[in-house]
Amino acid sequence: MDQTTEITDMAHKKGQGSTKNGRDSNPQYRGVKLYGGESAKPGAIIIRQCGTRFKPGFGVRIGKDDTLYSVSTGKVVFQKNGRVHVDPYEEDVARPQWLREYRAAHAS
């Protein structure tokens, strides 16, 4: 019997197949940036959020992407109803009655 060996060329590099994966989006970095009692300057971002889980209060405005930011210098105050306020450091600034009471109760 005649045994012949047939030689075939083998690829020495594996071909790359295509994939449907491999994409990812950048993170949004949402969440609370300044907590209650921390100091806020004008323009400081207090909360980055989706929707209006937290709502702007005294000294706070809301951006078009629902970001809450400070418009005055002061201390960040969170209420249980979801409102976020900035209590100004200056004594002579007009503020709501409940914020005056809160300030008197938490004076240190």
Order of alpha helices (4+ residues) and beta strands (2+ residues): beta-beta-beta-beta-beta-beta-beta-beta-alpha
